[in-house]
Amino acid sequence: MICENISVKGANLSFADFDVTELAKKYGTPLYLMDENRIRHNCRTYMKAMNDAFGEGSKPLFASKACCLKRIYEIMKEEGMSIDLVSPGEIFTAVKAGFPMENSYSHGNNKTDNDIAYAMDCGVGYFMVDNMCEMKAIDALAREKGLVQKVILRLTPGIDPHTYAAVATGKVDSKFGIAIETNQADEFVKEAVNFKNVEIVGYHCHVGSQVFNEDGTVYIDAATIMLTFAKDMLEKYGVEPKILNMGGGFGVRYTEADPYMDIPANIEKLASHIKSTVAELGMPMPKILMEPGRSIVADAGMTLYSVGTIKEITGYKNYVSIDGGMTDNPRFALYGSKYTVLLANRMNEKADFKCDVVGRCCESGDIIQPDITMPKPVRGDIVAVTTTGAYNYSMASNYNRIPRPAVVMLSDGKDYVAVKRESFEDLVRNDA
Ligand SMILES: *Cc1c(COP(=O)(O)O)cnc(C)c1O
């Protein structure tokens, strides 16, 4: 199976040791399931690997845009994880969950003055600065509040991560960050060192997402460029690089065709390269941060649907419509993402019916996954989509006034609701 928390018992699919058809009956569909133990396991894998490879003070930050809800921030707090936040809504959710905000890092390519002030008032530890407009605003607001704000500069190292264009972010031509190649990063630091109410504590890059890094070069090349730049800034402007944040992006298995990513081995390889480069350059060793999102929560998630309509267009194609779609998982519509789709209550039958599994919205592009083979379904069968823990609930919408599904957590044989299913009343709550 795609991940070790998935198995088959008799005819039924099992996830985190639960019969998913029972959960579909109990909570209704569509339904998001999250395997709490798997989230914790993934956090611990990163924590241990980074601590072992880089030493104390180096740590993973959970990129919480991947799955933002109160319970997740509680789990991150319990696991000792730090977090990345992108918007005041995410900050608000983390504060509500009681997350220690000094361990949070504020991202985004367009933080408004209100966003910056709110983040400062909530005690966000670090700002990842994306551009000079924002740097000036942070300096001014920190002065008003009598603070010296710690900032990390987001740079584009000019690396092509060999992933989908829509999720590649580390290239020079990107809406994110400041380019090293064009000398703009150098000019930025030169100007920024004069600001009184910000302290540059280090540098950040994020090359992209769903990166498998099979030859190991993507992160290593980025690290070389970043360290060389950091050393240069130390010499030219006396900026001490205390932190180097290598971003997120490790790939996960959506289908059997995806490789398995050995996280500790990749981190170990990166660490040995960073250590030797630091020694060669004769610079102090920075603390290393990484920002996994997907690889913390993706394989902890599964979505369940009920089959509605089965349409066989003679000589063309078969369509199986389910009771969710792009409103709970827009990723195929957005970037053609691959998923594994299973008929959860008939796992012991021959998969010989070829079809597109589609949603219920009024959009032809509302496709969960084309070209699936499964046993020919009947109305009421349960469809499971695996590896949906990242960028599904957090990207969900109410298009066609479809309520968002509930998020049910599974932990050591106990199931509990982390987010309630939206009601129709919820949908009209803000209508005047
Ligand atoms: C999205 C994002 C991440 C997380 O990426 P994953 O592919 O989910 O690991 C990390 N850092 C930044 C800046 C991001 O935008």
The ligand as an SDF file (V2000), in Angstrom:
LIG
                    3D

 15 15  0  0  0  0  0  0  0  0999 V2000
    4.4810   25.6180    1.0570 C   0  0  0  0  0  0  0  0  0  0  0  0
    5.7450   25.9710    1.7120 C   0  0  0  0  0  0  0  0  0  0  0  0
    6.4090   25.0360    2.5020 C   0  0  0  0  0  0  0  0  0  0  0  0
    5.9550   23.6220    2.6450 C   0  0  0  0  0  0  0  0  0  0  0  0
    6.0400   22.9160    1.4700 O   0  0  0  0  0  0  0  0  0  0  0  0
    5.7090   21.3480    1.4570 P   0  0  0  0  0  0  0  0  0  0  0  0
    5.8470   20.9540    0.0470 O   0  0  0  0  0  0  0  0  0  0  0  0
    4.3010   21.2130    1.9420 O   0  0  0  0  0  0  0  0  0  0  0  0
    6.6780   20.6770    2.3680 O   0  0  0  0  0  0  0  0  0  0  0  0
    7.5360   25.4480    3.1650 C   0  0  0  0  0  0  0  0  0  0  0  0
    8.0060   26.7090    3.0580 N   0  0  0  0  0  0  0  0  0  0  0  0
    7.3870   27.6380    2.2960 C   0  0  0  0  0  0  0  0  0  0  0  0
    7.9230   28.9900    2.2350 C   0  0  0  0  0  0  0  0  0  0  0  0
    6.2480   27.3010    1.5960 C   0  0  0  0  0  0  0  0  0  0  0  0
    5.6470   28.2120    0.8360 O   0  0  0  0  0  0  0  0  0  0  0  0
  1  2  1  0
  2  3  1  0
  2 14  2  0
  3  4  1  0
  3 10  2  0
  4  5  1  0
  5  6  1  0
  6  7  2  0
  6  8  1  0
  6  9  1  0
 10 11  1  0
 11 12  2  0
 12 13  1  0
 12 14  1  0
 14 15  1  0
M  END
$$$$
